[in-house]
Amino acid sequence: MPQTEIKPILAKAGIKFEDSLKNAGVKGAIAVLVDGREFDLSDVPEKDALVEAILLESARGTKILRHSAAHLLAQAVTEIFPDARPNAGPPTDDGFYYDIDMKAINQEEMESVEKRMREIVSRNLKIQKEVLSKPDLLKKFSHNPYKIDKINENVPDGGASSVYVQGGFVDFCKGPHVPSTGYIKAVKLLSVASTHYKADETRPMLVRIYGTAFPDDKALKEYLRNREEAVKRDHRKIAQEMDLLVFNSERAPGFPLYTPNGLVLKEELTGFMRKLNRKHGWQEVATPHIYRDTIWKQSGHYAKYKSDMFLFTLEDGDSYGVKPMNCPGHITIFEREPKSYRELPVKYCEAGTVYRYEKSGEVGGLTRPRMFTIDDGHAFLRLDQIVQEVRDIMYMIKETFSSILGEAQLTYDLSVIDRDNPGNYLVTYKCASCGTQIETRRVSVSDELTCPNCSSTDLKPDFSTWDQATDQLRDALDSEGLKYTENPGEAAFYGPKIDVHVKDALGRMWQLSTVQVDFFMPTNFGLYYINSESKHDRIIMIHRAVFGSYERFMAILIEHFAGKFPTWLAPLQTYIVPVSEKFNDYAQKIHAKLIDEGIRAQIDLGSETMNKKIKTIRKMRPSYILVVGEKEQNDGTVSVRNRSDRQSVMPADEFLRKLKDEIKSYRLDQSI
């Protein structure tokens, strides 16, 4: 039964969740959801709670299954290689991985690990949660420096956290997990790679083993079939065939160079977004690629992104940074003059190219380049305007993907604050002694805040601004009738956010669009507006991207369409082939007319045979091939072949009219 069909039940305090579900007749649960937070079935609520069952087949259930599969992988590795020291193993959108300090392994050893995983599944080991004090945690993992690091980073002195035990294997983890290893039946290891601890090239090299898991074998087999198809559709392979991009690792490692064909694709997407922005009241701006480093220190990017930025100092001693983000530039434009409450929201947008120093081993095609362009937008608004603005952005997102991908399947995640760990976020604290309010973010769990006015340490977090912003995001999603998953603890440190995932032709989900509420940067830059009482009031920023990065979206489109783009996007819309040299003049006449009308057309006047010309051009995926010979010349027609090799003959003017209509309407299928 789908999770949405199981009604929430009341779980009584002091009784295990699994017993409450059993008493209510709920079957098939692997975990539960309480106020947006996931718990193990074995957990016991301290007070009565309304809970939802999480089924294995649900999105949450599959993610939990994959997390458990990562533990299964680490257990198998440590049983075969006792000296291996596991670091971390998170679930991913389509599987899981585990980073382990061990010797490199080959394909035969990978197969041995997978065989051991299946054997552990057959043991059906119970997966048990235990809560240990920090000293006991440090003692338990004293042999593993990676776990020691994580304990010190995440567990405050005097605190405690959980471990999960399955047989002789123990892992430091928050969970939750499936009840036993017997649930992880449809599992497959996929590949092995190497990575540095914490992505720091000065730290130890680790082995990263990738795998995937599904609720059943049927879903796993379908995924593996799609994975094989994805290899055929790899955007790097198709981009080379269609002459879209150049990657030169010697001269510009990680920086894509656009050929004329590739730039057509990017510019068409840019034009689409430009029209959409105008329609929705976004004003286009342009900002520099380089700023003095002072702006990055003020924005907070220097502290957060310094290791990922391209920084340099000139002979005069001034230091600069190539931009990793567009927002400080938009802020600089906004703050040029005070704004009244009546003038808000102010919305700036830009196809802004940014630069980030991705490690050489992490750079990959268009999905992970060092230079990429964001369809960036920043709205400056009042707190009470969030709902309407987010609703409008949600409409933009739906309009975009329905136009470009057709009946695109979208899923929505609402990432909210973890109220139990306010130190991870920019939060307002109120001094219990003198009432002073400060807005800050704790540096670590051991960082103690003090009141700047009376030096008291009795500061209580005030979540009211966060709650108001989060409620408005919920209201925006609810008012649009959008179903969403709420993820506590996944908010950005500066505010809650909505992420939108899009399914491609191979069934893969891609996180593309994002809508982020930001309290932090307006505070850093002292942004304000003049309210109805002529006083300064707080500006809220919304960061918004619909495509995300153009490069990543282009990679997705290339693989989604296998290079056979809708005609409006196709770099080559028509390819004209005369039957013989006798008809070159007529072919050139047709070509000239198409070019005059803005059609991307190419003509082949070479000496090869017509069939060879057509065979050669197939790799370029033209929308239409026009063949002209004696009959076409005499009748003023063209013989048209579409991508399905359907042929038709029509007057040249009629073909042009239909082609222009197809392009103008952003039609996904071919009309001719």
C-alpha positions in Angstrom: 0.0 0.0 0.0 1.5 3.4 -0.9 2.6 5.5 2.1 0.1 8.2 1.3 -2.8 5.8 1.9 -1.8 5.0 5.5 -3.3 7.4 7.9 -1.3 8.7 10.8 -1.8 6.9 14.1 -1.4 8.0 17.7 1.7 6.4 19.3 1.6 6.3 23.1 4.4 7.5 25.3 6.7 4.7 26.6 5.6 2.2 23.9 7.9 1.4 21.0 6.7 2.8 17.7 6.6 -0.7 16.2 4.2 -1.9 18.9 1.9 1.1 18.4 1.8 0.4 14.6 1.1 -3.3 15.3 -1.7 -2.4 17.6 -3.2 -0.1 14.9 -3.0 -2.9 12.3 -0.3 -1.1 10.2 2.0 -3.5 8.4 5.1 -3.1 6.3 6.6 -0.1 8.0 10.4 0.1 8.3 10.5 3.5 10.2 8.2 6.3 11.3 7.8 10.0 10.7 7.0 12.3 13.6 6.8 16.1 13.0 8.9 15.7 9.9 11.6 13.7 11.7 12.4 10.0 11.0 12.7 7.5 13.8 13.5 3.8 14.1 10.7 1.4 14.8 12.5 0.5 18.0 12.5 4.1 19.3 10.2 5.0 22.2 8.4 8.3 22.3 8.7 10.3 25.5 5.2 11.7 24.9 2.1 10.8 22.9 2.8 11.5 19.2 1.0 11.4 15.9 3.1 9.2 13.6 3.2 8.2 9.9 4.5 4.8 8.9 7.4 4.9 6.4 7.1 2.0 3.9 10.0 0.5 2.1 8.6 1.4 -1.3 8.3 5.1 -0.5 10.9 7.7 -1.3 11.9 8.0 2.4 11.8 4.2 2.8 14.2 3.7 -0.2 16.6 6.3 1.2 16.7 4.6 4.5 17.2 1.2 2.8 20.2 2.6 0.9 21.6 4.1 4.1 21.4 0.6 5.6 22.9 -0.9 2.4 25.9 1.4 2.9 26.4 0.0 6.4 26.0 -3.5 4.9 28.8 -2.7 2.5 31.1 -1.5 5.3 30.4 -4.6 7.3 31.3 -6.8 4.3 34.5 -4.9 3.6 35.7 -5.1 7.2 34.9 -8.8 7.4 37.0 -9.5 4.3 39.7 -6.8 5.0 40.0 -6.5 8.8 42.4 -3.6 8.6 40.0 -1.4 6.7 38.8 1.7 8.5 35.4 3.0 7.4 34.9 6.8 7.2 31.4 7.6 6.1 28.6 6.1 3.9 25.7 8.3 3.0 22.7 7.4 0.7 22.6 9.3 -2.6 19.7 10.1 -5.0 20.1 6.8 -6.8 22.2 4.6 -4.4 24.9 4.9 -1.8 28.6 4.9 -1.3 31.1 4.3 1.5 34.5 5.9 1.9 37.0 3.5 3.4 40.7 3.7 4.3 41.9 0.5 2.7 44.1 -0.7 -0.2 42.7 -0.3 -3.7 40.5 -3.2 -4.8 40.0 -4.7 -8.2 36.9 -6.0 -9.9 37.4 -9.6 -8.5 37.6 -8.2 -5.0 34.5 -6.1 -5.6 32.6 -9.2 -6.5 33.8 -10.9 -3.3 32.5 -7.9 -1.3 29.1 -8.1 -3.0 29.0 -11.8 -2.4 29.7 -11.3 1.3 27.0 -8.6 1.4 24.4 -11.1 0.1 25.6 -13.6 2.6 25.1 -11.1 5.4 21.6 -10.3 4.1 20.8 -14.1 4.3 21.8 -14.0 8.0 19.0 -11.5 8.6 21.0 -9.8 11.4 18.9 -7.5 13.6 20.0 -3.9 13.3 20.0 -2.5 16.8 20.4 1.1 18.0 22.4 2.0 21.1 22.9 5.4 22.6 26.4 6.0 24.1 28.0 8.9 26.0 30.8 10.8 24.3 33.5 9.0 26.3 32.1 5.6 25.5 31.8 6.6 21.8 35.5 7.6 21.7 36.5 4.4 23.4 34.3 2.3 21.1 36.0 3.8 18.0 39.4 4.4 19.4 40.9 2.4 16.5 39.3 4.6 13.8 40.5 8.2 13.5 37.8 9.1 11.0 35.0 8.2 13.5 36.9 10.0 16.3 36.8 13.1 14.1 33.1 12.8 13.5 32.4 12.2 17.2 34.3 15.3 18.2 32.7 17.4 15.5 29.1 16.3 16.3 28.8 15.4 19.9 29.4 18.1 22.6 31.2 17.3 25.8 28.7 15.7 28.2 26.5 14.7 25.2 25.6 11.4 23.7 24.8 9.9 20.3 23.8 6.7 18.7 25.5 3.7 17.1 24.0 0.9 15.1 25.0 -2.7 15.7 24.5 -5.6 13.2 26.3 -8.7 14.2 29.9 -7.8 14.9 29.8 -4.5 13.0 29.2 -1.2 14.8 28.8 2.2 13.1 28.5 5.8 14.5 25.3 7.0 12.9 22.1 9.0 13.6 19.9 6.6 11.6 17.3 5.5 11.2 17.8 2.1 9.5 15.7 -0.9 8.4 15.0 -3.4 11.2 17.4 -6.1 9.9 19.8 -6.9 7.1 17.2 -9.2 5.5 15.4 -6.2 4.1 18.4 -5.3 1.8 17.8 -8.0 -0.8 18.0 -6.0 -4.1 21.5 -4.6 -3.8 24.3 -4.1 -6.3 27.8 -2.7 -6.2 28.5 -0.4 -9.2 32.0 1.1 -9.2 35.0 2.0 -7.2 36.9 5.3 -7.1 39.3 7.2 -4.9 38.9 10.4 -2.9 40.7 12.3 -0.3 39.4 12.6 3.3 37.2 15.7 3.5 38.1 16.4 -0.1 41.5 17.7 1.1 44.4 16.7 -1.1 46.7 16.9 1.9 44.7 14.2 3.8 44.7 10.4 3.3 43.4 8.8 0.2 40.3 6.7 0.6 38.6 4.1 -1.5 35.0 5.1 -2.4 32.8 2.1 -3.3 29.5 3.0 -5.0 26.4 0.8 -5.0 22.6 0.9 -5.2 19.7 -0.8 -3.6 15.9 -1.0 -4.3 12.9 -2.4 -2.5 12.7 -5.3 -5.0 14.6 -7.0 -7.8 12.3 -5.6 -10.5 13.2 -2.0 -9.7 16.9 -2.9 -9.4 16.9 -4.5 -12.9 15.1 -1.5 -14.4 17.6 0.8 -12.9 20.5 -1.2 -14.2 19.0 -1.3 -17.7 18.6 2.5 -17.6 22.1 2.8 -16.3 23.4 1.0 -19.4 21.3 3.3 -21.6 22.8 6.3 -19.7 26.2 5.2 -20.8 25.1 5.3 -24.4 23.6 8.8 -23.8 26.6 10.2 -21.9 26.6 13.9 -22.6 30.3 14.0 -23.1 30.1 11.4 -25.9 27.1 13.0 -27.6 28.6 16.5 -27.2 31.7 15.3 -29.1 29.6 13.7 -31.8 27.6 16.9 -32.3 30.6 19.2 -31.9 29.0 21.1 -29.0 32.0 21.5 -26.6 35.7 21.4 -26.2 37.4 20.2 -23.0 41.2 20.8 -22.9 42.7 19.5 -19.7 46.1 21.1 -20.5 45.0 24.6 -21.2 41.7 25.0 -19.3 41.1 22.0 -17.0 37.5 21.9 -15.9 36.5 24.9 -18.1 34.1 24.1 -21.0 34.7 25.9 -24.3 31.6 26.3 -26.4 31.7 25.7 -30.1 29.2 27.5 -32.4 26.8 24.5 -32.0 27.2 24.4 -28.3 26.6 28.1 -27.9 23.4 27.8 -29.9 22.0 25.4 -27.3 23.1 27.7 -24.3 21.8 30.9 -26.0 18.4 29.3 -26.8 18.0 28.4 -23.1 19.2 31.8 -22.1 16.6 33.4 -24.4 13.8 31.2 -23.0 14.7 32.2 -19.5 15.0 35.9 -20.5 11.4 35.9 -21.8 10.2 34.1 -18.6 11.9 36.6 -16.4 10.4 39.6 -18.1 7.0 38.0 -17.9 7.3 37.6 -14.1 8.8 41.0 -13.4 12.4 40.1 -13.0 14.8 42.9 -14.2 18.0 41.7 -15.9 21.4 43.0 -14.7 25.0 42.3 -15.4 27.8 42.1 -12.8 31.6 41.7 -12.8 33.4 38.4 -12.7 36.0 39.7 -10.3 35.7 41.7 -7.1 38.1 42.8 -4.3 38.2 40.2 -1.6 36.5 42.6 0.8 33.1 41.9 -0.7 33.5 38.1 -0.2 34.6 38.6 3.4 31.5 40.8 4.0 29.1 38.3 2.3 30.5 35.3 4.2 31.7 33.5 1.0 35.3 34.1 1.9 35.0 32.1 5.1 32.8 29.4 3.6 34.3 29.1 0.1 37.9 30.4 0.4 39.4 26.9 -0.5 37.1 26.7 -3.5 37.7 30.2 -4.9 40.2 31.5 -7.4 42.1 34.2 -5.4 45.0 36.5 -6.4 46.9 39.6 -5.3 48.1 42.3 -7.6 51.4 44.1 -7.5 49.8 47.0 -5.6 48.8 44.6 -2.8 45.1 44.6 -3.6 43.6 41.1 -3.3 40.8 40.0 -5.6 38.5 36.9 -6.0 36.8 35.5 -9.0 33.2 35.3 -8.1 31.8 31.9 -6.8 28.3 33.5 -6.5 26.4 36.3 -8.1 24.5 37.6 -5.1 26.9 40.2 -3.7 26.8 41.9 -7.1 23.0 42.1 -7.0 23.2 43.4 -3.5 25.6 46.1 -4.6 23.1 47.2 -7.3 20.1 47.1 -4.8 21.8 49.2 -2.1 22.5 52.1 -4.5 19.5 53.9 -3.2 17.0 53.4 -0.3 13.7 51.6 -1.1 10.3 52.2 0.3 8.0 49.4 1.4 5.8 50.3 -1.6 8.7 49.6 -4.1 9.2 46.0 -2.9 9.8 43.4 -4.1 12.8 44.4 -6.2 13.8 41.4 -8.4 17.1 41.2 -10.2 18.2 38.3 -12.5 21.3 37.4 -14.5 22.7 34.6 -16.5 25.8 34.9 -14.3 28.9 32.9 -14.8 30.7 31.8 -11.6 33.9 30.0 -10.9 34.7 27.4 -8.3 37.9 25.5 -7.8 36.7 21.9 -8.0 39.4 19.4 -7.2 40.8 17.8 -10.3 39.5 14.4 -9.4 36.0 15.8 -9.0 35.7 17.6 -12.3 33.5 15.9 -14.8 32.0 17.2 -18.1 29.2 19.7 -17.7 27.9 18.2 -14.5 30.9 19.3 -12.4 32.9 22.0 -14.2 35.0 24.8 -12.6 33.0 27.4 -14.6 29.3 27.5 -14.9 26.4 29.9 -15.5 23.5 30.2 -13.2 20.1 31.5 -14.2 20.3 33.5 -11.0 17.7 35.6 -9.4 17.6 37.6 -6.2 14.4 39.1 -4.8 14.6 41.8 -2.1 11.3 41.9 -0.2 9.4 42.2 3.0 8.8 39.2 5.2 5.1 39.2 4.4 5.8 39.0 0.7 7.4 35.6 0.7 4.3 33.5 0.0 3.3 35.4 -3.2 6.8 35.5 -4.5 7.5 31.8 -3.9 4.1 30.9 -5.5 5.2 32.9 -8.6 8.6 31.2 -8.7 6.9 27.8 -8.4 4.7 28.7 -11.4 7.9 29.7 -13.3 9.4 26.3 -12.5 6.4 24.4 -13.7 6.1 26.5 -16.8 9.8 25.9 -17.6 9.9 22.2 -17.4 6.5 21.5 -18.9 7.7 23.6 -21.9 11.1 22.0 -22.3 10.5 18.4 -21.0 6.8 18.0 -21.6 4.9 16.1 -18.8 7.9 16.4 -16.5 7.6 14.7 -13.1 8.6 17.2 -10.4 9.1 16.5 -6.7 9.5 19.1 -4.0 11.6 19.1 -0.8 11.1 21.7 2.0 14.3 21.9 4.0 13.7 23.4 7.5 15.8 24.2 10.6 16.7 21.5 13.1 15.3 23.2 16.2 17.4 20.9 18.5 20.6 22.2 17.0 20.2 26.0 16.5 24.0 26.4 16.5 24.1 25.2 12.9 22.1 28.2 11.7 22.0 32.0 11.8 19.5 32.5 14.7 18.4 35.4 16.9 19.2 34.8 20.5 17.6 36.7 23.4 19.4 37.4 26.6 17.3 36.2 29.6 19.1 38.7 31.9 18.8 42.0 30.0 16.6 41.2 27.0 19.3 42.1 24.4 18.9 40.3 21.1 21.8 39.2 18.9 21.8 37.4 15.6 24.7 35.0 15.2 25.7 31.5 14.3 27.7 29.2 16.6 31.1 28.2 15.2 31.0 24.7 16.9 28.9 22.7 19.4 31.3 23.8 22.1 31.1 27.5 21.3 29.5 29.4 24.1 27.6 32.6 23.3 27.7 35.6 25.6 25.5 38.7 25.7 27.5 41.7 24.4 25.6 44.0 26.8 25.7 42.1 30.2 28.1 39.2 29.4 25.4 36.7 30.5 25.6 33.2 28.9 21.9 32.6 29.4 20.8 33.2 25.8 17.8 31.5 24.4 17.2 31.0 20.6 14.3 32.8 19.1 12.9 30.9 16.1 10.1 33.3 15.3 11.7 34.7 12.1 12.6 31.2 10.9 9.1 29.9 11.8 7.4 32.8 9.9 9.6 32.2 6.8 9.1 28.4 6.9 5.3 28.8 7.3 5.2 31.0 4.3 7.1 28.5 2.2 4.7 25.8 3.4 1.8 28.1 2.5 3.2 28.7 -1.0 3.5 25.0 -1.6 0.1 24.2 -0.2 -1.6 27.0 -2.0 -0.3 25.6 -5.3 -1.5 22.1 -4.4 2.1 20.7 -4.4 3.0 17.7 -2.4 6.4 17.9 -0.7 8.7 16.2 1.7 9.8 18.1 4.7 13.4 17.6 5.8 14.4 18.9 9.2 18.0 19.8 9.5 18.5 20.3 5.7 17.9 24.1 5.6 20.8 26.3 4.6 22.4 28.0 7.6 20.9 31.3 6.5 17.3 30.2 6.0 14.8 27.5 4.9 14.6 26.5 1.2 12.7 24.5 -1.4 14.5 22.2 -3.8 12.8 20.9 -6.9 13.8 17.5 -8.5 13.0 16.6 -12.1 12.8 13.1 -13.6 14.5 12.6 -17.0 13.7 10.0 -19.7 15.8 7.4 -17.9 13.9 7.7 -14.7 16.7 9.6 -12.9 15.8 12.4 -10.5 17.9 15.6 -10.8 17.9 18.4 -8.2 17.6 21.5 -10.4 15.5 24.4 -9.2 16.0 26.0 -5.8 14.3 28.7 -3.8 16.2 29.8 -0.7 15.1 32.4 1.9 18.1 34.3 3.3 18.3 36.4 6.5 22.0 36.3 6.7 23.4 38.3 3.7 21.0 41.2 4.1 22.2 41.5 7.7 25.8 41.4 6.7 25.3 44.2 4.1 23.0 46.2 6.4 20.2 46.1 3.8 16.9 47.8 4.8 13.8 49.4 3.5 11.7 52.3 4.7 8.5 50.9 6.3 5.1 52.6 6.6 6.2 54.3 9.8 9.2 55.8 8.0 11.6 53.5 10.0 14.2 51.1 8.8 13.0 47.6 8.5 14.5 44.2 7.7 15.0 43.1 4.1 14.6 39.4 3.3 16.3 38.0 0.2 15.2 35.1 -1.9 17.8 33.3 -3.9 16.2 31.6 -6.9 17.4 29.5 -9.8 15.1 27.6 -12.2 17.5 25.7 -14.4 20.1 25.7 -11.7 23.3 25.9 -13.7 23.0 26.0 -17.5 25.9 23.6 -17.9 24.3 20.9 -15.7 20.9 21.4 -17.2 22.4 21.1 -20.7 24.1 17.8 -19.7 20.7 16.6 -18.5 19.0 17.7 -21.7 21.6 16.1 -23.9 21.1 12.8 -22.2 17.3 13.2 -21.8 16.9 13.7 -25.6 20.0 11.7 -26.6 21.0 14.8 -28.6 17.7 14.8 -30.6 16.6 18.1 -29.3 13.2 19.8 -30.0 13.6 21.9 -33.1 13.7 25.2 -31.2 16.8 23.9 -29.3 18.5 22.0 -32.1 21.8 23.5 -33.2 21.1 22.2 -36.7 17.4 22.7 -37.7 17.7 21.9 -41.4 20.3 20.1 -43.5 19.9 20.6 -47.3 21.2 17.9 -49.7 21.0 18.3 -53.5 20.7 15.0 -55.3 23.5 16.1 -57.6 25.6 19.2 -58.5 23.0 20.1 -61.1 20.6 21.2 -58.3 23.1 23.2 -56.2 21.7 26.5 -57.3 18.2 25.5 -56.2 19.6 24.1 -52.9 21.4 27.4 -52.3 18.2 29.4 -53.0 16.4 27.3 -50.3 19.3 27.6 -47.9 19.4 31.4 -48.3 15.7 31.8 -47.7 15.9 29.7 -44.5 18.8 31.7 -43.2 17.0 35.0 -44.0 14.1 33.7 -41.8 16.4 32.9 -38.9 16.5 29.2 -39.4 19.7 27.4 -38.5 20.4 25.7 -41.8 23.4 24.0 -43.4 23.9 23.0 -47.0 26.2 20.2 -48.4 27.5 21.0 -51.8 30.2 18.3 -51.7 30.9 15.6 -54.2 29.8 12.6 -52.1 26.7 10.7 -52.9 23.4 11.9 -51.4 23.2 8.7 -49.2 26.7 9.2 -47.9 26.0 12.8 -47.0 22.8 11.8 -45.1 24.6 9.0 -43.3 27.5 11.4 -42.3 25.2 14.1 -40.9 23.1 11.7 -38.7 25.5 12.1 -35.8 24.7 15.9 -35.8 21.0 15.0 -35.2 19.5 17.6 -37.5 15.8 18.2 -37.0 15.0 17.9 -40.7 16.9 16.8 -43.8 15.8 18.5 -47.1 16.5 16.6 -50.3 16.2 18.6 -53.5 16.4 17.3 -57.1 14.8 17.8 -60.5 11.2 17.4 -59.4 11.6 19.6 -56.3 13.3 22.3 -58.5 10.6 22.2 -61.1 7.7 22.3 -58.6 9.3 24.7 -56.0 9.1 22.0 -53.3 11.4 20.2 -50.9 11.5 16.6 -49.9 11.5 16.5 -46.1 12.8 13.7 -43.9 12.2 14.0 -40.1 14.1 12.1 -37.4 11.9 9.1 -37.7 12.7 9.0 -41.5 9.1 9.9 -42.3 9.2 11.5 -45.7 6.9 14.1 -47.2 7.0 16.5 -50.1 5.7 20.1 -49.8 6.1 23.6 -51.2 9.2 25.2 -49.8 7.1 28.1 -48.4 4.8 25.7 -46.6 7.7 23.9 -45.0 9.1 27.2 -43.8 5.8 28.2 -42.3 5.3 24.9 -40.5 8.9 25.0 -39.3 8.6 28.5 -37.9 5.4 27.6 -36.1 7.1 24.5 -34.6 10.0 26.6 -33.3 7.8 29.5 -32.0 5.6 27.2 -30.0 8.5 25.3 -28.3 6.9 22.2 -29.7 8.5 19.0 -28.3 7.6 16.6 -31.1 8.0 17.2 -34.9 5.1 18.7 -36.8 6.4 17.7 -40.3 
